Amino acid sequence: MNTGQPQTRRDRKPLRNIPEADLPKHRQVFDSLLGAIQSGASKAGDRLPSEAELGKTFHASRITIAKAVNELQRLGLVSRRAGAGTYVLPQKQTAGCVFGLLIPDLGRTEIFEPICHGMMRSPLSSAHSLLWGHAMGQAEEQEEEAEQLCRHYIAQKVSGVFFAPLEFTPEKDAFNWKIASALDRAGIPMVLLDRCIACYPERSKYDLVGIDNRSTGFQVTRHLVRLGSKRIVFVAKPLSAPSVDGRIAGYREALYCSGMSLRENLVCFGDPEDRSFIQSVLRQHKPDAIVCANDLTAARVMQGVLEAGVRIPQDIRMVGIDDVKYASMLPVPLTTHHQNCGDIGSIAMSTMLERIEHPNLPTRDILLQTSLVIRKSCGACLAQQNTGAVL
């Protein structure tokens, strides 16, 4: 039942459980070491086995072991001392914090719910509670509802707010700064999720946890260039978040590095569900590849391109960004860049706790790496068949 009030989701389980055998090896190692720390089997001050010893125990490479241990260190659970080993740190006793989630797009895109679940699964969140606002209405209603939720969090005197700035409305910038100013006046720290409230490439004074959008835009575009694409269009919705501007910057940098001219602007803003917009992009620019701002845009562009009788990837290659669940189930499985939303949530929680404990820390951008997921839409398999090269 939707009461219109924030709900505490402290013990809520993840949407799905991943069998241990299906987890990456470093995550299996991490979970095992984390379990020993949380259960008390590995106590504060205990020295963990060496990376070589852990490698033998888990039948894993030292690189894999190091990745798991680095994750524990990032979460503030262990300390690595040069020449002495890795030691378990005392658990911080900061307890009773209540954090608010202010995410207008919650339930509309696939990235924010797993980010929130990542916060809950973080070992640092066990002593704290998260308040989830109810699902918000249409775009024109989101500003009013988000402002009401912000006022509720201030009245509740929450310890901090995780904010994913609004996009796709004409007054989004003024609204996002209004939310930030209200929290500032109330003395409530804020951590931004996925995107900044300042226009790219400027930065606000608030901590941000997300992905390196410029690098991601560069990598997906470079992938198309290496496959032989010569006229690569970038498609995005108007009034998108600054994260999209970062992806466009990376797209342009990839074109520049490949020696392509930037005199012709091939960045197209429009409604991807508008078939006339898609037809105008195809007719005016005659692209042989399309980079989409995200997977949701790619799904809608793909439908329009296919309805126009254009084949993917034979006539036009296509890539997205995010790697949402349905990306592999589109009419042509989508090549995209995967972002680990769970890790974003976990790191956001540790960032918030550090900000509360050390309020004078410099503003931080914590940007996670993404990884290319190659599927049919980019035509990599066709290129390999035609050239015999390994891509």
N, C-alpha and C positions, 0 to 999 in steps of 0.2 A: 504493500500500500504506500502510495506516494503522499507523504504528509506535507511536503514543501519545506521541511526542516532538514538540516544536516543530520546524517546518520553516522554513528560511531561504528567503524569497521575495524576493530582491533584484532579479532580472531578469525576473520573471514578467510576461507581457504582460497587458493588460486583457482582460476577457471578450469585448469586441467593439470593433472599430475603427469610428469614425464618419467617413464620408467628409467631406472638408473642406467641400464645398459644403453639407452639412447642418448644419455648425456655425454657431452664432450669429456675426454679423459681428464683434462685439467679441472673440470667442474666436479667430477667424481672425487678427485684428490682433495679439492677444496672442501666439499661437503663432509668428507671423512675427518679432516683436520678440524673443521668448524664444530662438528659434533663432539669431538673429544674435548674441545675447549668449553663448549656450552654445558656439557655433562659434568665437567670438573675432573675428567680423567687427565687432562692437561691443565695444570693449575698455574696461576700467576707466578712467574719466575722460572717455570720449567723450560728447559731447552728442548726444542723440537729436534727430531733426527735430522741429520745432514741431508742435503739434496741427493747425494749419492745413495744414502740409506733409504730415503723415501722412494727413489727411483726403483730400487730393487723390490721394495715392498709392494709398490703399485704397478710394477712392470711398465714404467713410463720413462720417457726421456727427461734429461735434466731441464730442458726448455719447458716441458710441460709442468714439471714440479715447480720451477721458478715462477711460472705464471700463476699457479695456485697460491703459492706463498706470498707473492706480490699482492694478490687480492686480499689476503688476510691482513697484510701490512697496511694496505690502503684503508681498510675498515678500522684501523686502530686496534687490532686484536693481537698483533705480534710486533716485535722490534728486531731488526736485523743489525747485528753488531759486527763490524768488519773484523775478520779473523777469529771471532768468538762464536758465531752461530746465530740462530733465530730463537728468541725467547718470547713466551706468552706474557702479555701485559695484563695488569690488573684491569678488571672491567669497571668502566665509569659508572658511577652510581646516580647520575642525573636521572630523576624519575618523575613521573607524573605530568609530563608535558603533553599538551593537546595541540595538535597541528590541524589547520584548516586547508582543505583542497579547494582552490578556486580555479576551476577548469571549465570554461564555457563550452568547449568542444567535447567534453566527456560523453561518451556514447555515440558520437558522430563519426569519429575516426577510430582506427584500431590501435593507435599508438598510446593513448593516454591511460586506458584501463590497465594494460600490462605495466606501464610505468608506476601506477598506483600500487599494483600488487607487488612490484619490485620493492617499493618502500616498506610494505607490510612484511615481506619475507626477509628484509635486512635484519641481521642479528642485533643491530643497534636500535631497532624499533620496538623490541619486546617490552620495554618499560613504558612505552608511550602510546597515545591513541591518535587516530586520524578521523577527522570529520569530513564526510563526503557530502557535498551538496546534491540536491536532486537534479535529475536531467532537466536541462533548460529548454526553452521553446525555440521558435524560429529565430533567425538571425536578428530580426528587428526587435525581438523580445529579450535577447540575451543581455544587452547592456543593463536594462532595468533589473533583471533577475540577478545578474552577477553583482550589481551594486548592492542589492538587498542582502545577498549572502555575505558580502564584505562587511556590511554594517552589523550583521549577526555575529560574525567572527570577532569584530571589535568589541561588541557588547559582551561576548563570552570571554573576552580577554585571553584568546588563544596565545600559545607561546610562539607561534610562527605561522606563516601562510606560504604554501606552494602555489604559484600563480603561473598559468599558461595564458599569456596575453591573447586578447580577442583579435580576430582577423575578419576580413570580408565585409566590414561595415564602414561607411564613409567617415564616421567619427571615431573609429577604433583607436587612433593614436591618442586623441584627447581623453578618451575613456580610460585607456590603460594607464596613462599618467595620473588620472584622477584616483584610480584604485591605489596606485603606489603612494601617492601623497597622503591618502587617508590612513594607510597603514603606517606611514612614517609618523604622522601626527599622533597616532596611538602608541608609538614605540614598539610596533610589532615587526620583527625581521621578516624579510621576504626572500625566497629563492625562486628564480624563474626557471620554468621547465620548457625545454625545446627551443624557445625563441626569446629574443630581447624585446623590450618596449621602445627602444630607440631605433631610429631608422638606420639600416645598414649603410656604411660600415661603422657608424657610431656605436658607443656602448653606454649603458646606464651605469649607475653605481651599485647595482644589485648583482649578487652571484647568479650565474647561469649554468645549468647542467643540460647538455644536449649532445649533438653530434657536430663534427666539423663540416658544416654545409658547403663551404667553399671547396674543400678538398673532395667532398662527395660529388659535387657538380663537375669538378675537373675530371675525376676518375671515370664517371659514366660516359662523359663526352669523349675522353681519350680512347675508351674502349671502342666506340663507334668509329673514330678516326682510324684506329688500327685495323678495323674490319674493312676499310676502304670507303667509308662515307665521305662525301664532298660537300653536301648541302644539308647541314644539320640545323633544324629548327628547335627552339625551346618554347614550350607551351605552358602557360600558367594562368590562373584566374586573377582578375584584377583585385586589388586591395589585399593581396596575400601578405603573410607575415614576413618580417625581415629575414627569416631563415631562407625563404625562396630567393630573395635578392642575393644572399650569399651563394646559393646554388647557381644563379645566373652568372655571378662573377667568376665562379670556377669554370662554368661552361665557356665563357668568353676567353678565359686564360688558356684553356685547352685548345681552342681554335687558334689563338695567337701562337702558341708553342708549336703547333703543327704547320705553321706557315700560311694559314688561311686568312683571307682579308676580312677585316672587321668593319669595312666601310658600309656594307649592307647589313641593316639591322634585321636579324632573323629571330628576335625574341617576340613572341606573339601573345598578347593578353586577351582573353575572351572566355566565354562560358563554354566549357568542353561539352556540355549537353546540347548546345546550339549547333545543329547540323550545318546551318549557313556559315557559321564561324569556321568550322572544320573545313568545309568546302572552299572557303576563301583562302585559308592557309595553304591548302593543296594547290589551288589554282594560281595564286599569286607568287608563292615561293618555290613551288615544285621541289619539295624536300626529298632527299633519299633516306633521311633518318629524322626521328623526333625524340628529343629529350623532354620528358614530362616532369613537372615540378614535384610530383609525388605519384604514388600508385593509384590513388583515387582519381586523379586527373587522367592518368594513363588508361584506366579502365574505360572512362567515358570517351576519350579521344579514340581509343581502339575501336569502339563500337561505331563511331562516326566514320572512321577511315574504312572499315570493312563494309559498311553500308554504301560507301561511295564506290565500291568495286575495286578498291586498292588492296593488294595482297600484302600481308605481313608474314614473314620478313622479305619476301621475294622482291616487292616493289619499294617498300619503306621499312627500314629497321626502326624499332621502338624500344625505349628503356624508361624505367620509372625509378623512384627512390622511396624506400621504407621497408619493402618486403613484407607487406601485410599478408594475412592468411590466404586471401583469395587470389593473390598474384599468380600462383601456379595453376589456378583453375579458370583463368580467363580464356576466351575463345582461342587465343594464341598465348601460351604461358609466357609470363612477363619476365624479362631480364631486369634486374633491379639491384639496388644496394641495400643490404640488410643492416638495420640498426637494432641493437640489443636493448629493448625498452626496459626489461627487468633490471639491467645494470644501471640504466639511467635513474630509475627510481631508487635503487639501493644507494647510489652515490649521492643523489639529492638529499637523502635522509642524513648521511654523514656530513654533507655540506651544511645543512641546517644546524645540526648539533654543534659543529665547529664554529659556526657564526654566532650561536648563542653563547658558547663558552669563551670565544675570543671576538668580541664585537668590533674590534679595531683592525681586524685582518684586512689586507688589501682586497679589492673586488676581484673575484676569480671567474674565469671562463673555464669550465671543466668539460672538454669536448672529447667524446668517445669516437674511436675509429669505427668505420663501417666496412663491410666486405661485399664484393661483387658476387651476385648470384646469377649465373648464366643460364638462361632458358631459351626457348625457341624464338622469341620476338626480336632478338638482335641479329639473328641469322649467323651466329658463330659457327653452327654446325654446317651450314651451307658453304661458308667461306672455307672451312676446313676440307670439305669434300672437293671444292673447286681447286684449291691450291695444294692440298696434301699437307699443309702446315699444321703444327700443333699450336693452338692459340692460348 
